[in-house]
Amino acid sequence: MTALLAVDVGNTNTVLGVFRDGELAAHWRIQTVAERTSDEYAVLIKTLLDPPTDPNGEPFWFPNWTRLVYAGDGLFSSEEDIYNPNRDAPGVVAAWLEAGGRFDSDKFLQPNA
């Protein structure tokens, strides 16, 4: 399978499209914001794309709650992500490793007991 991410940047909107094997599989329209950094756009685009999955097609995920505080003028004053890594991460990471995932480092922080 081949995939292509197409990006059309306009003055007010940016249109993104994913083509798989020559067919449009998904598309989105997001606001063009000159003040956004390339990293912010990368994170935004990454959240739209398919999540990684195990060989059975199940996504690697765990429950998460995000609190954003809107500051006005299209900006947020804070973000808070809430999840339980001691409960949720070991199973997700184990499934990812079983599916062929590999770490780039052998140095790991240990979870709090």
C-alpha positions in Angstrom: 0.0 0.0 0.0 1.3 3.5 -0.9 0.2 6.6 0.9 0.5 10.3 0.2 -0.3 13.3 2.4 -1.3 16.3 0.3 -1.3 19.8 1.9 -2.9 22.9 0.3 -2.1 26.0 2.4 -4.4 28.9 1.9 -4.6 32.3 3.6 -7.5 31.3 5.9 -7.7 27.5 5.7 -5.3 24.6 5.1 -6.7 21.5 3.5 -5.1 18.1 4.2 -5.8 14.9 2.3 -4.5 11.4 2.5 -4.4 9.3 -0.6 -4.0 5.5 -0.3 -3.2 3.6 -3.5 -4.3 6.6 -5.6 -7.7 7.1 -3.8 -8.6 9.9 -1.4 -9.0 8.1 1.9 -9.5 11.1 4.3 -9.5 14.9 4.2 -9.6 17.7 6.7 -9.8 21.5 6.7 -8.0 23.4 9.5 -7.5 27.1 10.1 -4.3 28.6 8.8 -2.7 30.4 11.7 0.5 32.3 10.9 1.6 32.3 14.6 1.6 28.5 14.8 5.0 26.9 14.8 6.0 24.0 12.5 6.0 21.8 15.6 2.4 22.8 16.4 1.3 21.9 12.9 3.2 18.6 13.1 1.4 17.6 16.3 -2.0 18.7 14.8 -1.5 16.7 11.6 -0.2 13.7 13.5 -3.4 13.5 15.6 -5.4 13.4 12.4 -3.5 10.4 10.9 -4.2 6.8 11.7 -3.0 5.7 15.2 -0.4 2.8 15.3 -2.1 -0.6 15.6 -1.1 -4.1 16.5 -1.1 -6.9 13.9 -4.9 -7.5 14.6 -5.7 -3.9 13.9 -6.3 -2.9 17.5 -4.9 0.6 18.2 -2.4 1.1 21.0 -4.1 3.5 23.4 -5.1 4.1 27.0 -7.7 6.4 28.6 -6.7 10.1 28.7 -8.4 13.3 29.6 -7.1 16.7 28.4 -8.1 20.0 30.0 -7.5 23.1 27.9 -8.0 26.6 29.3 -9.0 29.0 26.5 -7.3 32.4 26.9 -9.0 34.2 24.0 -7.9 35.3 20.6 -7.3 31.7 19.5 -4.9 30.9 22.3 -4.8 28.6 25.3 -3.3 29.6 28.6 -2.7 26.0 29.8 -3.1 22.3 29.0 -3.3 19.4 31.4 -3.2 15.8 30.4 -4.5 13.3 33.0 -4.0 9.5 32.8 -2.7 6.7 35.0 0.6 5.6 33.5 1.2 3.0 36.3 -2.0 1.3 35.4 -2.3 1.8 31.7 1.1 2.2 30.1 2.6 -1.3 30.9 -0.1 -3.2 28.9 0.0 -0.8 26.0 3.8 -0.9 25.8 3.9 -4.7 26.2 1.4 -5.0 23.3 3.5 -2.6 21.2 6.7 -4.6 21.9 4.9 -7.9 21.0 3.8 -6.3 17.7 7.4 -5.5 16.8 7.9 -2.1 18.4 11.5 -1.2 19.4 13.0 1.4 21.7 15.7 3.8 20.5 17.3 3.7 24.0 18.0 1.2 26.7 17.8 3.8 29.4 14.3 4.0 31.1 12.7 5.9 33.9 10.9 3.6 36.4 7.3 4.4 37.2 6.4 5.5 40.7 5.1 2.8 43.0 
